[in-house]
Amino acid sequence: MGTARSYRSGFATCGAVLVLCGSLGAQSLDFVIVQPGYPGSTDEASGFIGELSRALAGSGGPRGLKGRYHNQAAAAIESIETARPRVAIVSLGFYLGQRSRFRFEPLLESRPLERFYLAAKKGEGSKLDGLKGQSVAGTPLQEMDLVARILFGAGSAAAADVKLWKVEPSAGSSKAIRDTARGKVKAVLLNEREHRVLGAYSAGRELEVIHTTEELPTALVVSLGGEEEKPARAFAEALRRLPEGDEGRKLVATMGIEGFAPIDRERLAKLQERFDGGKPPPEKPPAGKSEVK
């Protein structure tokens, strides 16, 4: 991420988080977008962040948002711990891994649902169960807990022990695709956006998909801290309404999604149980009704 072109690539599932912090009561907020493994810098991202801030305010959300961008989850965690935000947009992997730590309360989830794709060189007869000891590259590997516990964990369409792979997390998909075509790595894991443009690369046309995951939401809107304040709901509702206007529709398209909708709580509960290895979810302080209709 970091350029206008990068934003048009959309949210990556293995790691977007948009955090609002500061004085919610005064509606003077800060937000941070984090996409692990993506390129770019905070300065390069400022244009998009400014447009999103103005659009949210125009849609009835908080005003005066000031944004920051990080491409590492560790930086996002530090920002949350330092700024103590009350509402966020987080990737599925970040939500599942950090929901107890920050007491996330889900409000909305992104649409459409998306899949991940494992691709290998055509004609080599590669199979999922043949990747033991082999190199696998890709940007989704920036969030290995999601990959290991959800994409290929127990309860998935085809479980695999990814700990036996030689994992090579990528900062971008193009090099990983080329390396797979050249035989430098055995396979590449792609998100929906990356798979959509696979045929645009000559190296990509040398690959074939050997496994497709289930459909998953790429991002969740959550309140933080076990509380549900009115400004957090106002932000979520403004975000949900963005596609109703021309400017907002363009912005969510830039994110690579169509918008946000109510949480499928049954699906999310099952994902949480799978992520936790079948254990009951950690107890959290009681919170009010959180779903935005």
C-alpha positions in Angstrom: 0.0 0.0 0.0 1.1 3.6 -0.1 0.2 4.8 -3.6 -3.2 5.5 -5.3 -2.6 2.3 -7.3 -2.0 0.4 -4.1 -5.2 1.5 -2.5 -7.1 0.4 -5.6 -5.7 -3.0 -4.8 -8.1 -3.2 -1.8 -7.9 -4.5 1.7 -5.6 -7.6 2.0 -7.2 -10.4 4.3 -4.0 -11.0 5.9 -4.0 -7.7 7.6 -6.0 -4.4 7.3 -6.8 -2.4 10.5 -8.3 1.1 10.6 -8.1 2.5 14.2 -9.8 5.6 15.5 -8.5 7.1 18.7 -8.5 10.3 20.7 -11.4 12.2 22.2 -14.5 10.4 20.8 -16.8 12.6 22.8 -15.4 15.6 21.1 -15.3 13.8 17.8 -11.6 14.7 17.3 -10.2 11.4 16.1 -7.2 9.7 14.7 -7.1 6.5 12.7 -4.5 4.1 11.4 -4.7 1.8 8.4 -2.4 -1.3 8.7 -1.9 -3.9 6.0 0.9 -6.3 6.9 3.3 -6.9 4.1 2.1 -4.1 1.9 4.5 -1.4 0.6 4.2 2.4 1.0 4.4 4.9 3.8 2.2 7.1 5.9 3.0 10.2 3.8 2.0 8.4 0.5 -1.2 7.2 2.1 -2.3 10.6 3.3 -4.4 11.5 0.3 -6.7 8.5 0.5 -7.0 8.8 4.3 -8.0 12.5 3.9 -10.7 11.5 1.4 -12.0 8.8 3.6 -12.1 11.1 6.6 -14.1 13.7 4.8 -16.5 11.2 3.3 -17.2 9.7 6.8 -17.9 13.1 8.2 -20.3 13.8 5.3 -22.0 10.6 5.9 -22.8 11.5 9.5 -19.7 10.1 11.1 -17.1 11.8 13.4 -15.3 14.9 12.0 -11.7 15.9 11.9 -10.1 12.4 11.5 -6.3 12.3 11.3 -4.9 9.2 9.8 -1.7 7.1 10.0 -0.7 4.1 8.0 1.5 1.1 9.0 2.3 -2.1 7.1 3.2 -4.2 10.1 0.8 -5.5 12.7 3.2 -4.8 15.5 3.0 -1.1 14.7 -0.8 -1.3 14.8 -0.7 -3.0 18.2 1.6 -0.2 19.5 -0.8 2.5 18.2 -3.8 0.9 19.9 -1.9 0.5 23.2 -0.7 4.0 23.1 -3.7 5.9 21.7 -6.4 3.7 23.3 -8.9 3.8 20.4 -12.6 3.0 20.8 -13.4 1.8 17.2 -11.5 0.1 14.4 -11.7 -1.7 11.1 -9.5 -4.8 11.4 -8.6 -7.7 9.1 -10.0 -11.1 10.0 -6.6 -12.3 11.2 -6.0 -9.3 13.4 -9.5 -9.6 14.9 -9.1 -13.2 15.7 -5.6 -12.9 17.1 -6.2 -9.7 19.1 -9.9 -9.7 20.0 -9.3 -10.8 23.7 -6.4 -8.4 24.2 -8.3 -5.3 23.0 -11.8 -6.6 23.8 -13.0 -6.1 20.3 -16.8 -6.0 19.9 -17.8 -6.6 16.2 -20.2 -4.2 14.6 -20.0 -4.9 10.8 -18.2 -7.1 8.3 -17.0 -6.4 4.7 -18.8 -7.5 1.6 -18.3 -9.4 -0.6 -16.8 -12.4 1.1 -13.5 -13.5 -0.4 -11.4 -16.6 -0.9 -7.7 -17.4 -0.8 -6.0 -19.4 -3.6 -2.9 -21.6 -3.5 -1.3 -21.7 -7.0 1.6 -23.8 -8.4 3.3 -24.2 -11.7 1.2 -26.0 -14.4 2.0 -29.5 -15.3 3.9 -30.4 -12.1 1.0 -32.2 -10.5 1.4 -30.2 -7.3 -1.0 -31.0 -4.5 -1.7 -29.5 -1.1 -0.4 -32.6 0.7 2.8 -32.5 -1.3 4.1 -29.1 0.1 5.8 -30.7 3.2 9.3 -29.3 3.3 8.6 -27.1 0.2 8.8 -23.3 0.0 5.5 -21.4 -0.2 5.4 -17.6 -0.7 2.7 -15.0 -0.6 1.4 -11.9 1.2 -1.2 -13.7 3.3 1.6 -15.5 5.0 2.2 -12.2 6.9 -0.6 -13.5 9.2 0.4 -17.1 9.8 -2.1 -17.7 12.6 -4.9 -17.1 10.2 -3.3 -19.3 7.6 -2.5 -22.1 9.9 -5.7 -22.1 12.0 -8.4 -21.0 9.5 -7.3 -21.3 5.9 -5.7 -24.7 6.4 -6.6 -25.6 10.0 -9.0 -28.1 11.4 -12.5 -27.4 10.0 -11.3 -26.0 6.7 -12.0 -27.6 3.4 -8.6 -29.3 3.3 -6.5 -29.2 6.4 -2.7 -29.0 6.1 0.1 -28.7 8.6 1.6 -25.4 7.3 4.3 -25.6 10.0 5.9 -28.2 7.7 6.1 -25.6 4.9 9.1 -23.4 4.3 7.1 -20.2 4.6 8.3 -17.1 2.8 6.0 -14.1 3.6 6.0 -11.6 0.8 5.7 -7.8 0.7 4.0 -8.1 -2.7 2.6 -10.8 -4.9 4.4 -10.1 -8.2 7.8 -11.5 -7.1 6.2 -14.5 -5.4 4.3 -15.3 -8.6 7.5 -15.0 -10.7 9.4 -17.1 -8.2 6.8 -19.9 -8.4 6.8 -19.9 -12.2 10.6 -20.1 -12.1 10.6 -23.0 -9.6 12.3 -21.0 -6.9 9.3 -21.7 -4.6 6.8 -24.5 -4.9 3.6 -22.5 -4.5 2.2 -19.1 -3.9 -0.7 -18.2 -1.6 -2.9 -15.4 -3.1 -5.7 -13.3 -1.8 -8.8 -12.5 -3.9 -7.4 -9.3 -5.4 -4.1 -11.0 -6.3 -5.8 -14.0 -7.8 -8.1 -11.7 -9.9 -5.1 -10.2 -11.7 -3.0 -13.4 -11.9 -3.6 -13.7 -15.6 -2.2 -10.2 -16.2 1.3 -11.5 -15.5 3.1 -13.7 -18.0 4.4 -15.7 -15.0 0.9 -15.9 -13.6 -0.3 -17.6 -16.8 2.1 -20.4 -16.1 0.4 -21.2 -12.8 -2.7 -23.1 -11.8 -4.8 -23.0 -8.6 -4.4 -26.2 -6.6 -6.6 -25.2 -3.6 -9.3 -22.7 -2.9 -10.4 -21.7 0.6 -13.9 -21.0 1.9 -15.3 -17.5 1.6 -14.4 -15.2 4.4 -15.0 -11.5 5.3 -11.8 -9.5 4.7 -12.4 -6.9 7.4 -14.5 -6.3 10.5 -15.7 -3.0 12.1 -15.3 -3.3 15.8 -15.5 -1.2 19.0 -12.7 -1.6 21.4 -12.2 -1.8 25.2 -15.4 -3.7 25.9 -17.5 -0.6 25.6 -19.9 0.5 22.9 -20.0 4.3 22.8 -22.4 6.2 20.6 -19.5 7.7 18.5 -18.3 4.2 17.7 -21.8 3.3 16.4 -21.9 6.6 14.5 -18.7 5.8 12.8 -19.8 2.3 11.9 -23.2 3.6 10.6 -21.4 6.2 8.5 -19.1 3.6 7.0 -22.1 1.3 6.2 -23.8 4.2 4.4 -20.8 5.2 2.3 -21.8 3.3 -0.8 -25.1 5.2 -1.0 -23.2 8.2 -2.5 -21.0 8.5 -5.5 -17.9 9.5 -3.6 -18.4 6.9 -0.9 -19.0 4.2 -3.5 -15.7 5.1 -5.2 -13.9 5.0 -1.8 -15.2 1.5 -0.9 -14.3 0.3 -4.4 -10.8 1.7 -3.8 -10.7 -0.5 -0.8 -11.5 -3.5 -3.0 -14.9 -4.1 -1.4 -18.5 -3.2 -2.0 -19.2 -2.0 1.5 -20.1 -3.3 5.0 -23.0 -5.3 6.3 -24.3 -6.7 9.6 -22.1 -9.4 11.2 -22.9 -13.1 10.5 -22.5 -14.0 14.1 -22.9 -17.7 13.7 -20.1 -17.8 11.1 -17.9 -15.6 13.2 -18.4 -17.7 16.3 -17.4 -20.8 14.4 -14.3 -19.0 13.1 -13.4 -18.0 16.6 -13.8 -21.5 17.9 -11.6 -22.9 15.1 -9.0 -20.2 15.7 -8.9 -21.0 19.4 -8.5 -24.7 18.7 -12.0 -25.7 19.8 -11.6 -23.9 23.2 -14.4 -21.7 24.5 -13.9 -18.0 23.8 -12.1 -16.0 26.5 -14.5 -14.3 28.9 -15.0 -10.6 28.4 -16.8 -7.9 30.4 -20.4 -7.6 29.4 -21.1 -5.1 26.6 -24.3 -3.6 25.1 -25.8 -4.7 21.9 -23.1 -4.0 19.3 -24.5 -4.9 15.9 -25.3 -2.0 13.6 -28.4 -2.7 11.6 
